[in-house]
């Protein structure tokens, strides 16, 4: 308080006649709609006295809050009485305006640093946030403990509603195929699902499902080896967790923005990412096929058929699937065809009987459930 | 004028005094800050925008004041995100897991639950949005509000909307007017309740035209296409017939969209004249004077503004709509200022999160 007085007296010395003064003022007490019109006089210290024929009150300057600025007036509120409104002229002597609450335009922080600097600051933070959310899944995904992922996978699909096909011969053939393309000690859990769709998926918790549809259309066991190797690639590169994290991160990031634009950006970003992941899984598949001396021409043939049938586009999907949001099928077919060694004689990966066991696995399983939504 | 307002002889009780030149700096800085904050600033942007629009809207001899803040809108949004969006995501996850396990029916039912919740909350949001706006609007230091939280209104909204659709949608005018009445009868400003007794009968004729229009137009269009074919045949034989038929079809499609849109606008124009006209506050009667033509001009103006500015005009739409609303709003009657005391309704501390989430307007 002593400090306040000393500043005041400095100012008063330069203009001694105006140490205290009066201005026109009007106010509402917040209790009735009656307007009080009169004057506000400042005692030169910490108090504003409002006087009108209808009301006399004293307001401590520290109780005033900035309300809003209008063309020629400023409206103040009172911290102690939220509905009180005081209208003062916008042009005030500097001595008093220094003691009045500061004007706000854009909101607290922005007013303090200025619009330009705030915009640049916010922009940088936003770019950093976007960059973090875009890259975090790539390094965070592989670091999620596999046991968590397994539990999540269990929670998501369980036993797949009894739709997993199983016969002794079919299981043996699938196991043989898996041994060829998944040399790791703890293998993925690969199953055949009784779903009539040409697709295969890698799910959280190292689970790979080949749909019966893709098995039925397969012309050779090498084709299935390629598909299986690709899905194992997704599991080994931890793509599934990365994709889940990415989806989650994007939805958090875009919650701030309105949905319409957000969805589009989200779709595009997710798309670009899956294409890279697909190429990575393809590379993994080619490496495994080469290691196990399996012909990549089977997979190449599959892609050629797909390119013919569906054109070069897939659609996006929440899980990393065989046909979902992939690089163009034609390009992938070429890559697999080029991986074949010139003039090599690849031994068949499965015998005819084994391939047959895979094909009839779902038809021969007596307890398997049909897939339908209702 | 002191202490009493007598509406007779005045030009209009509601006057809008803003200009787009004053609004432009607000709109453009809002746009800038909203972009650099990835959309988070939009709550503060809304508050700034409303502060300007309200302060330029005069009722009789005093401007309105918007007392809402960006912070409370932001918190409203966070609350909706936490209490509503997260559970819906979780329920969807569980529903998918159930379907994957072969519990299709249970999964589907659980999948439908969020839709029902959204249906219910749409009504609640309508109510709370209006309550929020009234409670943040000050005139001569006095505010409005409601003592109801709007949960019961959410139920009314559900059953009235469903009943309206049962006789092939013919009761929609009834559900719209009766929900308007129910909403406004629960609202107050200062010490007095609003009262509304709008009737569906007076808007039903327009609605019926809107309802029958597709059938009439279809018949008309078939006739038109036929006539086009005939005319075409007369001019150019077989080829002329096909061409004439094609022109007829194009005419039909244009007529269908434009015509149906126009009739819908005509219905809404009539609807707002009826419901606002049936709303009273103490000794004050409101009316809304916008004709169908006024609405058409507003909408065409909106479209042209947005198209010719390559989308930037979007930031001026809120200004245009508010100006339209205030300009056409009228009030007649008497206010005794001495008796106009502060509202005793409780004010919600958070903004219109739900309304924002469902992207709806309050009125």
Interface residues (C-beta under 8 A of the other chain):
Chain A: X28 X29 X30 X31 X32 X33 X34 X35 X67 X68 X70 X75 X83 X84 X85 X106 X107 X110 X115 X118 X119 X120 X122 X123 X126 X129 X130 X155 X156 X157 X158 X159 X160 X161 X162 X163 X253 X254 X255 X256 X257 X258 X369 X372 X373 X374
Chain B: X3 X29 X32 X33 X36 X37 X38 X39 X40 X41 X42 X44 X48 X51 X55 X62 X63 X65 X70 X81 X85 X93 X96 X97 X99 X100 X101 X102 X103 X104 X105 X108 X138 X139 X140 X141 X142 X143 X190 X335 X337 X338 X340 X341 X342 X359
